[in-house]
Amino acid sequence: MNIRSSAAICQNYRENMLQLRKELLAVEEDRLHGSKGYSVDEVAARMRHAIWEAVTHETAVKTTAF
C-alpha cells in the first residue's frame, strides 16, 4: 500500500485543478475565435450512432465469417 502525505495529495489536487483550468481556458479561447462546439444532444446522438455502427459491423462480421 502506498500512503501519501496530505501535502502530496493537496499538491496533486492543485496540479489537477490548474490543468483543468488551462484546458477550459483553451476551449473558451477556441470558442471566442469561432470554433464550433457541440451541444449535449449532438454529442449523445453521435455517440449513439457510433455505438450502433460498431454493433451492426460486429454482427455483420460474425455472420459472414463462415
PyMOL Python script that loads the backbone (N, CA, C, O; Angstrom):
from pymol import cmd

cmd.read_pdbstr("""\
ATOM      1  N   MET A   1       0.844  -1.172   0.000  1.00  0.00           N
ATOM      2  CA  MET A   1       0.000   0.000   0.000  1.00  0.00           C
ATOM      3  C   MET A   1       0.890   1.237   0.000  1.00  0.00           C
ATOM      4  O   MET A   1       1.872   1.313   0.740  1.00  0.00           O
ATOM      5  N   ASN A   2       0.540   2.184  -0.824  1.00  0.00           N
ATOM      6  CA  ASN A   2       1.306   3.418  -0.925  1.00  0.00           C
ATOM      7  C   ASN A   2       0.546   4.519  -0.188  1.00  0.00           C
ATOM      8  O   ASN A   2      -0.528   4.934  -0.623  1.00  0.00           O
ATOM      9  N   ILE A   3       1.097   4.985   0.914  1.00  0.00           N
ATOM     10  CA  ILE A   3       0.451   6.035   1.704  1.00  0.00           C
ATOM     11  C   ILE A   3       1.142   7.355   1.398  1.00  0.00           C
ATOM     12  O   ILE A   3       2.357   7.489   1.545  1.00  0.00           O
ATOM     13  N   ARG A   4       0.338   8.331   0.966  1.00  0.00           N
ATOM     14  CA  ARG A   4       0.895   9.642   0.626  1.00  0.00           C
ATOM     15  C   ARG A   4       0.535  10.644   1.712  1.00  0.00           C
ATOM     16  O   ARG A   4      -0.493  10.523   2.377  1.00  0.00           O
ATOM     17  N   SER A   5       1.385  11.614   1.874  1.00  0.00           N
ATOM     18  CA  SER A   5       1.123  12.655   2.864  1.00  0.00           C
ATOM     19  C   SER A   5       0.020  13.569   2.359  1.00  0.00           C
ATOM     20  O   SER A   5      -0.256  13.626   1.161  1.00  0.00           O
ATOM     21  N   SER A   6      -0.605  14.281   3.280  1.00  0.00           N
ATOM     22  CA  SER A   6      -1.675  15.197   2.884  1.00  0.00           C
ATOM     23  C   SER A   6      -1.127  16.323   2.011  1.00  0.00           C
ATOM     24  O   SER A   6      -1.840  16.837   1.149  1.00  0.00           O
ATOM     25  N   ALA A   7       0.127  16.710   2.223  1.00  0.00           N
ATOM     26  CA  ALA A   7       0.739  17.745   1.387  1.00  0.00           C
ATOM     27  C   ALA A   7       0.854  17.261  -0.058  1.00  0.00           C
ATOM     28  O   ALA A   7       0.615  18.028  -0.991  1.00  0.00           O
ATOM     29  N   ALA A   8       1.218  15.999  -0.242  1.00  0.00           N
ATOM     30  CA  ALA A   8       1.329  15.440  -1.593  1.00  0.00           C
ATOM     31  C   ALA A   8      -0.040  15.353  -2.253  1.00  0.00           C
ATOM     32  O   ALA A   8      -0.175  15.613  -3.449  1.00  0.00           O
ATOM     33  N   ILE A   9      -1.048  14.991  -1.479  1.00  0.00           N
ATOM     34  CA  ILE A   9      -2.411  14.916  -2.006  1.00  0.00           C
ATOM     35  C   ILE A   9      -2.886  16.302  -2.414  1.00  0.00           C
ATOM     36  O   ILE A   9      -3.481  16.463  -3.480  1.00  0.00           O
ATOM     37  N   CYS A  10      -2.630  17.303  -1.579  1.00  0.00           N
ATOM     38  CA  CYS A  10      -3.028  18.680  -1.896  1.00  0.00           C
ATOM     39  C   CYS A  10      -2.298  19.183  -3.134  1.00  0.00           C
ATOM     40  O   CYS A  10      -2.894  19.860  -3.972  1.00  0.00           O
ATOM     41  N   GLN A  11      -1.022  18.861  -3.257  1.00  0.00           N
ATOM     42  CA  GLN A  11      -0.244  19.285  -4.420  1.00  0.00           C
ATOM     43  C   GLN A  11      -0.811  18.659  -5.688  1.00  0.00           C
ATOM     44  O   GLN A  11      -0.957  19.335  -6.706  1.00  0.00           O
ATOM     45  N   ASN A  12      -1.128  17.373  -5.626  1.00  0.00           N
ATOM     46  CA  ASN A  12      -1.702  16.682  -6.772  1.00  0.00           C
ATOM     47  C   ASN A  12      -3.046  17.305  -7.148  1.00  0.00           C
ATOM     48  O   ASN A  12      -3.335  17.486  -8.331  1.00  0.00           O
ATOM     49  N   TYR A  13      -3.863  17.631  -6.156  1.00  0.00           N
ATOM     50  CA  TYR A  13      -5.157  18.269  -6.391  1.00  0.00           C
ATOM     51  C   TYR A  13      -4.963  19.622  -7.074  1.00  0.00           C
ATOM     52  O   TYR A  13      -5.662  19.940  -8.036  1.00  0.00           O
ATOM     53  N   ARG A  14      -4.018  20.414  -6.579  1.00  0.00           N
ATOM     54  CA  ARG A  14      -3.740  21.727  -7.180  1.00  0.00           C
ATOM     55  C   ARG A  14      -3.287  21.585  -8.628  1.00  0.00           C
ATOM     56  O   ARG A  14      -3.729  22.333  -9.501  1.00  0.00           O
ATOM     57  N   GLU A  15      -2.406  20.626  -8.876  1.00  0.00           N
ATOM     58  CA  GLU A  15      -1.923  20.403 -10.238  1.00  0.00           C
ATOM     59  C   GLU A  15      -3.070  20.006 -11.168  1.00  0.00           C
ATOM     60  O   GLU A  15      -3.146  20.479 -12.302  1.00  0.00           O
ATOM     61  N   ASN A  16      -3.950  19.146 -10.689  1.00  0.00           N
ATOM     62  CA  ASN A  16      -5.097  18.732 -11.495  1.00  0.00           C
ATOM     63  C   ASN A  16      -6.027  19.905 -11.772  1.00  0.00           C
ATOM     64  O   ASN A  16      -6.535  20.040 -12.885  1.00  0.00           O
ATOM     65  N   MET A  17      -6.253  20.746 -10.785  1.00  0.00           N
ATOM     66  CA  MET A  17      -7.130  21.903 -10.968  1.00  0.00           C
ATOM     67  C   MET A  17      -6.510  22.915 -11.934  1.00  0.00           C
ATOM     68  O   MET A  17      -7.218  23.506 -12.749  1.00  0.00           O
ATOM     69  N   LEU A  18      -5.203  23.113 -11.848  1.00  0.00           N
ATOM     70  CA  LEU A  18      -4.527  24.018 -12.776  1.00  0.00           C
ATOM     71  C   LEU A  18      -4.581  23.484 -14.207  1.00  0.00           C
ATOM     72  O   LEU A  18      -4.764  24.251 -15.152  1.00  0.00           O
ATOM     73  N   GLN A  19      -4.422  22.172 -14.364  1.00  0.00           N
ATOM     74  CA  GLN A  19      -4.507  21.566 -15.694  1.00  0.00           C
ATOM     75  C   GLN A  19      -5.917  21.719 -16.256  1.00  0.00           C
ATOM     76  O   GLN A  19      -6.083  22.047 -17.430  1.00  0.00           O
ATOM     77  N   LEU A  20      -6.926  21.486 -15.434  1.00  0.00           N
ATOM     78  CA  LEU A  20      -8.310  21.647 -15.871  1.00  0.00           C
ATOM     79  C   LEU A  20      -8.589  23.089 -16.266  1.00  0.00           C
ATOM     80  O   LEU A  20      -9.236  23.344 -17.282  1.00  0.00           O
ATOM     81  N   ARG A  21      -8.104  24.031 -15.466  1.00  0.00           N
ATOM     82  CA  ARG A  21      -8.294  25.451 -15.770  1.00  0.00           C
ATOM     83  C   ARG A  21      -7.651  25.798 -17.113  1.00  0.00           C
ATOM     84  O   ARG A  21      -8.233  26.520 -17.922  1.00  0.00           O
ATOM     85  N   LYS A  22      -6.451  25.279 -17.339  1.00  0.00           N
ATOM     86  CA  LYS A  22      -5.744  25.524 -18.595  1.00  0.00           C
ATOM     87  C   LYS A  22      -6.550  24.989 -19.784  1.00  0.00           C
ATOM     88  O   LYS A  22      -6.677  25.664 -20.806  1.00  0.00           O
ATOM     89  N   GLU A  23      -7.090  23.782 -19.647  1.00  0.00           N
ATOM     90  CA  GLU A  23      -7.877  23.185 -20.725  1.00  0.00           C
ATOM     91  C   GLU A  23      -9.166  23.963 -20.971  1.00  0.00           C
ATOM     92  O   GLU A  23      -9.550  24.178 -22.120  1.00  0.00           O
ATOM     93  N   LEU A  24      -9.833  24.385 -19.903  1.00  0.00           N
ATOM     94  CA  LEU A  24     -11.072  25.148 -20.054  1.00  0.00           C
ATOM     95  C   LEU A  24     -10.822  26.503 -20.702  1.00  0.00           C
ATOM     96  O   LEU A  24     -11.613  26.955 -21.529  1.00  0.00           O
ATOM     97  N   LEU A  25      -9.725  27.152 -20.328  1.00  0.00           N
ATOM     98  CA  LEU A  25      -9.384  28.429 -20.956  1.00  0.00           C
ATOM     99  C   LEU A  25      -9.081  28.253 -22.444  1.00  0.00           C
ATOM    100  O   LEU A  25      -9.447  29.101 -23.257  1.00  0.00           O
ATOM    101  N   ALA A  26      -8.419  27.162 -22.798  1.00  0.00           N
ATOM    102  CA  ALA A  26      -8.121  26.895 -24.209  1.00  0.00           C
ATOM    103  C   ALA A  26      -9.407  26.682 -25.001  1.00  0.00           C
ATOM    104  O   ALA A  26      -9.533  27.165 -26.126  1.00  0.00           O
ATOM    105  N   VAL A  27     -10.355  25.966 -24.421  1.00  0.00           N
ATOM    106  CA  VAL A  27     -11.642  25.749 -25.088  1.00  0.00           C
ATOM    107  C   VAL A  27     -12.376  27.070 -25.248  1.00  0.00           C
ATOM    108  O   VAL A  27     -12.943  27.347 -26.305  1.00  0.00           O
ATOM    109  N   GLU A  28     -12.366  27.878 -24.209  1.00  0.00           N
ATOM    110  CA  GLU A  28     -13.047  29.177 -24.273  1.00  0.00           C
ATOM    111  C   GLU A  28     -12.408  30.075 -25.331  1.00  0.00           C
ATOM    112  O   GLU A  28     -13.116  30.778 -26.053  1.00  0.00           O
ATOM    113  N   GLU A  29     -11.089  30.060 -25.429  1.00  0.00           N
ATOM    114  CA  GLU A  29     -10.400  30.833 -26.470  1.00  0.00           C
ATOM    115  C   GLU A  29     -10.809  30.361 -27.858  1.00  0.00           C
ATOM    116  O   GLU A  29     -11.063  31.172 -28.749  1.00  0.00           O
ATOM    117  N   ASP A  30     -10.871  29.049 -28.035  1.00  0.00           N
ATOM    118  CA  ASP A  30     -11.294  28.500 -29.324  1.00  0.00           C
ATOM    119  C   ASP A  30     -12.698  28.970 -29.677  1.00  0.00           C
ATOM    120  O   ASP A  30     -12.965  29.327 -30.825  1.00  0.00           O
ATOM    121  N   ARG A  31     -13.585  28.972 -28.710  1.00  0.00           N
ATOM    122  CA  ARG A  31     -14.961  29.423 -28.952  1.00  0.00           C
ATOM    123  C   ARG A  31     -14.996  30.897 -29.331  1.00  0.00           C
ATOM    124  O   ARG A  31     -15.752  31.300 -30.216  1.00  0.00           O
ATOM    125  N   LEU A  32     -14.181  31.693 -28.663  1.00  0.00           N
ATOM    126  CA  LEU A  32     -14.141  33.116 -28.987  1.00  0.00           C
ATOM    127  C   LEU A  32     -13.624  33.361 -30.401  1.00  0.00           C
ATOM    128  O   LEU A  32     -13.981  34.352 -31.039  1.00  0.00           O
ATOM    129  N   HIS A  33     -12.780  32.448 -30.885  1.00  0.00           N
ATOM    130  CA  HIS A  33     -12.235  32.579 -32.237  1.00  0.00           C
ATOM    131  C   HIS A  33     -13.105  31.881 -33.277  1.00  0.00           C
ATOM    132  O   HIS A  33     -12.691  31.719 -34.425  1.00  0.00           O
ATOM    133  N   GLY A  34     -14.302  31.471 -32.884  1.00  0.00           N
ATOM    134  CA  GLY A  34     -15.257  30.920 -33.841  1.00  0.00           C
ATOM    135  C   GLY A  34     -15.286  29.417 -33.981  1.00  0.00           C
ATOM    136  O   GLY A  34     -15.971  28.901 -34.864  1.00  0.00           O
ATOM    137  N   SER A  35     -14.569  28.700 -33.146  1.00  0.00           N
ATOM    138  CA  SER A  35     -14.598  27.246 -33.222  1.00  0.00           C
ATOM    139  C   SER A  35     -15.989  26.746 -32.846  1.00  0.00           C
ATOM    140  O   SER A  35     -16.585  27.197 -31.867  1.00  0.00           O
ATOM    141  N   LYS A  36     -16.496  25.799 -33.649  1.00  0.00           N
ATOM    142  CA  LYS A  36     -17.836  25.276 -33.401  1.00  0.00           C
ATOM    143  C   LYS A  36     -17.791  24.277 -32.252  1.00  0.00           C
ATOM    144  O   LYS A  36     -16.935  23.393 -32.210  1.00  0.00           O
ATOM    145  N   GLY A  37     -18.705  24.431 -31.344  1.00  0.00           N
ATOM    146  CA  GLY A  37     -18.850  23.474 -30.262  1.00  0.00           C
ATOM    147  C   GLY A  37     -20.034  22.569 -30.534  1.00  0.00           C
ATOM    148  O   GLY A  37     -20.728  22.742 -31.536  1.00  0.00           O
ATOM    149  N   TYR A  38     -20.271  21.621 -29.671  1.00  0.00           N
ATOM    150  CA  TYR A  38     -21.379  20.690 -29.830  1.00  0.00           C
ATOM    151  C   TYR A  38     -22.237  20.711 -28.576  1.00  0.00           C
ATOM    152  O   TYR A  38     -21.728  20.813 -27.460  1.00  0.00           O
ATOM    153  N   SER A  39     -23.547  20.614 -28.776  1.00  0.00           N
ATOM    154  CA  SER A  39     -24.460  20.560 -27.637  1.00  0.00           C
ATOM    155  C   SER A  39     -24.429  19.152 -27.050  1.00  0.00           C
ATOM    156  O   SER A  39     -23.905  18.224 -27.666  1.00  0.00           O
ATOM    157  N   VAL A  40     -24.987  19.005 -25.870  1.00  0.00           N
ATOM    158  CA  VAL A  40     -25.053  17.696 -25.227  1.00  0.00           C
ATOM    159  C   VAL A  40     -25.858  16.740 -26.105  1.00  0.00           C
ATOM    160  O   VAL A  40     -25.487  15.577 -26.261  1.00  0.00           O
ATOM    161  N   ASP A  41     -26.955  17.227 -26.675  1.00  0.00           N
ATOM    162  CA  ASP A  41     -27.790  16.383 -27.532  1.00  0.00           C
ATOM    163  C   ASP A  41     -27.035  15.923 -28.778  1.00  0.00           C
ATOM    164  O   ASP A  41     -27.172  14.773 -29.195  1.00  0.00           O
ATOM    165  N   GLU A  42     -26.240  16.812 -29.373  1.00  0.00           N
ATOM    166  CA  GLU A  42     -25.456  16.436 -30.555  1.00  0.00           C
ATOM    167  C   GLU A  42     -24.419  15.368 -30.209  1.00  0.00           C
ATOM    168  O   GLU A  42     -24.233  14.412 -30.961  1.00  0.00           O
ATOM    169  N   VAL A  43     -23.755  15.532 -29.087  1.00  0.00           N
ATOM    170  CA  VAL A  43     -22.743  14.550 -28.671  1.00  0.00           C
ATOM    171  C   VAL A  43     -23.404  13.211 -28.377  1.00  0.00           C
ATOM    172  O   VAL A  43     -22.895  12.164 -28.777  1.00  0.00           O
ATOM    173  N   ALA A  44     -24.538  13.240 -27.679  1.00  0.00           N
ATOM    174  CA  ALA A  44     -25.252  11.999 -27.365  1.00  0.00           C
ATOM    175  C   ALA A  44     -25.685  11.288 -28.643  1.00  0.00           C
ATOM    176  O   ALA A  44     -25.566  10.067 -28.743  1.00  0.00           O
ATOM    177  N   ALA A  45     -26.188  12.046 -29.624  1.00  0.00           N
ATOM    178  CA  ALA A  45     -26.606  11.445 -30.893  1.00  0.00           C
ATOM    179  C   ALA A  45     -25.415  10.835 -31.626  1.00  0.00           C
ATOM    180  O   ALA A  45     -25.524   9.741 -32.180  1.00  0.00           O
ATOM    181  N   ARG A  46     -24.291  11.528 -31.635  1.00  0.00           N
ATOM    182  CA  ARG A  46     -23.090  10.997 -32.293  1.00  0.00           C
ATOM    183  C   ARG A  46     -22.608   9.723 -31.599  1.00  0.00           C
ATOM    184  O   ARG A  46     -22.192   8.773 -32.261  1.00  0.00           O
ATOM    185  N   MET A  47     -22.665   9.706 -30.283  1.00  0.00           N
ATOM    186  CA  MET A  47     -22.238   8.516 -29.540  1.00  0.00           C
ATOM    187  C   MET A  47     -23.163   7.334 -29.835  1.00  0.00           C
ATOM    188  O   MET A  47     -22.696   6.218 -30.065  1.00  0.00           O
ATOM    189  N   ARG A  48     -24.484   7.584 -29.829  1.00  0.00           N
ATOM    190  CA  ARG A  48     -25.435   6.514 -30.146  1.00  0.00           C
ATOM    191  C   ARG A  48     -25.181   5.965 -31.551  1.00  0.00           C
ATOM    192  O   ARG A  48     -25.215   4.753 -31.765  1.00  0.00           O
ATOM    193  N   HIS A  49     -24.929   6.858 -32.499  1.00  0.00           N
ATOM    194  CA  HIS A  49     -24.668   6.437 -33.877  1.00  0.00           C
ATOM    195  C   HIS A  49     -23.381   5.606 -33.960  1.00  0.00           C
ATOM    196  O   HIS A  49     -23.347   4.586 -34.649  1.00  0.00           O
ATOM    197  N   ALA A  50     -22.344   6.030 -33.273  1.00  0.00           N
ATOM    198  CA  ALA A  50     -21.075   5.291 -33.286  1.00  0.00           C
ATOM    199  C   ALA A  50     -21.254   3.900 -32.678  1.00  0.00           C
ATOM    200  O   ALA A  50     -20.710   2.921 -33.189  1.00  0.00           O
ATOM    201  N   ILE A  51     -22.014   3.815 -31.593  1.00  0.00           N
ATOM    202  CA  ILE A  51     -22.270   2.514 -30.959  1.00  0.00           C
ATOM    203  C   ILE A  51     -23.068   1.632 -31.904  1.00  0.00           C
ATOM    204  O   ILE A  51     -22.767   0.448 -32.059  1.00  0.00           O
ATOM    205  N   TRP A  52     -24.093   2.209 -32.541  1.00  0.00           N
ATOM    206  CA  TRP A  52     -24.918   1.453 -33.486  1.00  0.00           C
ATOM    207  C   TRP A  52     -24.061   0.917 -34.629  1.00  0.00           C
ATOM    208  O   TRP A  52     -24.194  -0.244 -35.015  1.00  0.00           O
ATOM    209  N   GLU A  53     -23.182   1.760 -35.169  1.00  0.00           N
ATOM    210  CA  GLU A  53     -22.304   1.320 -36.257  1.00  0.00           C
ATOM    211  C   GLU A  53     -21.388   0.186 -35.809  1.00  0.00           C
ATOM    212  O   GLU A  53     -21.185  -0.779 -36.545  1.00  0.00           O
ATOM    213  N   ALA A  54     -20.839   0.301 -34.608  1.00  0.00           N
ATOM    214  CA  ALA A  54     -19.938  -0.736 -34.102  1.00  0.00           C
ATOM    215  C   ALA A  54     -20.680  -2.054 -33.910  1.00  0.00           C
ATOM    216  O   ALA A  54     -20.159  -3.117 -34.249  1.00  0.00           O
ATOM    217  N   VAL A  55     -21.883  -1.986 -33.373  1.00  0.00           N
ATOM    218  CA  VAL A  55     -22.662  -3.203 -33.128  1.00  0.00           C
ATOM    219  C   VAL A  55     -23.079  -3.839 -34.449  1.00  0.00           C
ATOM    220  O   VAL A  55     -22.959  -5.054 -34.606  1.00  0.00           O
ATOM    221  N   THR A  56     -23.562  -3.055 -35.393  1.00  0.00           N
ATOM    222  CA  THR A  56     -24.001  -3.628 -36.669  1.00  0.00           C
ATOM    223  C   THR A  56     -22.817  -4.160 -37.466  1.00  0.00           C
ATOM    224  O   THR A  56     -22.948  -5.170 -38.158  1.00  0.00           O
ATOM    225  N   HIS A  57     -21.677  -3.509 -37.384  1.00  0.00           N
ATOM    226  CA  HIS A  57     -20.481  -4.003 -38.077  1.00  0.00           C
ATOM    227  C   HIS A  57     -20.031  -5.322 -37.462  1.00  0.00           C
ATOM    228  O   HIS A  57     -19.668  -6.257 -38.176  1.00  0.00           O
ATOM    229  N   GLU A  58     -20.058  -5.393 -36.131  1.00  0.00           N
ATOM    230  CA  GLU A  58     -19.642  -6.608 -35.437  1.00  0.00           C
ATOM    231  C   GLU A  58     -20.569  -7.759 -35.806  1.00  0.00           C
ATOM    232  O   GLU A  58     -20.107  -8.878 -36.030  1.00  0.00           O
ATOM    233  N   THR A  59     -21.872  -7.497 -35.870  1.00  0.00           N
ATOM    234  CA  THR A  59     -22.840  -8.523 -36.237  1.00  0.00           C
ATOM    235  C   THR A  59     -22.609  -8.981 -37.671  1.00  0.00           C
ATOM    236  O   THR A  59     -22.666 -10.177 -37.958  1.00  0.00           O
ATOM    237  N   ALA A  60     -22.349  -8.040 -38.572  1.00  0.00           N
ATOM    238  CA  ALA A  60     -22.106  -8.384 -39.976  1.00  0.00           C
ATOM    239  C   ALA A  60     -20.849  -9.228 -40.120  1.00  0.00           C
ATOM    240  O   ALA A  60     -20.824 -10.162 -40.922  1.00  0.00           O
ATOM    241  N   VAL A  61     -19.819  -8.920 -39.369  1.00  0.00           N
ATOM    242  CA  VAL A  61     -18.570  -9.681 -39.436  1.00  0.00           C
ATOM    243  C   VAL A  61     -18.796 -11.098 -38.931  1.00  0.00           C
ATOM    244  O   VAL A  61     -18.279 -12.049 -39.518  1.00  0.00           O
ATOM    245  N   LYS A  62     -19.563 -11.259 -37.848  1.00  0.00           N
ATOM    246  CA  LYS A  62     -19.823 -12.591 -37.294  1.00  0.00           C
ATOM    247  C   LYS A  62     -20.630 -13.446 -38.261  1.00  0.00           C
ATOM    248  O   LYS A  62     -20.371 -14.643 -38.385  1.00  0.00           O
ATOM    249  N   THR A  63     -21.606 -12.854 -38.948  1.00  0.00           N
ATOM    250  CA  THR A  63     -22.454 -13.643 -39.840  1.00  0.00           C
ATOM    251  C   THR A  63     -21.758 -13.989 -41.146  1.00  0.00           C
ATOM    252  O   THR A  63     -22.124 -14.974 -41.787  1.00  0.00           O
ATOM    253  N   THR A  64     -20.772 -13.213 -41.556  1.00  0.00           N
ATOM    254  CA  THR A  64     -20.072 -13.501 -42.816  1.00  0.00           C
ATOM    255  C   THR A  64     -18.760 -14.244 -42.593  1.00  0.00           C
ATOM    256  O   THR A  64     -18.051 -14.534 -43.556  1.00  0.00           O
ATOM    257  N   ALA A  65     -18.428 -14.553 -41.363  1.00  0.00           N
ATOM    258  CA  ALA A  65     -17.155 -15.206 -41.071  1.00  0.00           C
ATOM    259  C   ALA A  65     -17.146 -16.663 -41.522  1.00  0.00           C
ATOM    260  O   ALA A  65     -16.076 -17.222 -41.760  1.00  0.00           O
ATOM    261  N   PHE A  66     -18.306 -17.283 -41.642  1.00  0.00           N
ATOM    262  CA  PHE A  66     -18.353 -18.703 -42.011  1.00  0.00           C
ATOM    263  C   PHE A  66     -18.781 -18.898 -43.406  1.00  0.00           C
ATOM    264  O   PHE A  66     -18.872 -20.035 -43.870  1.00  0.00           O
TER     265      PHE A  66
END
""", "prot")
cmd.dss("prot")
cmd.show_as("cartoon", "prot")
cmd.util.cbc("prot")
cmd.orient("prot")
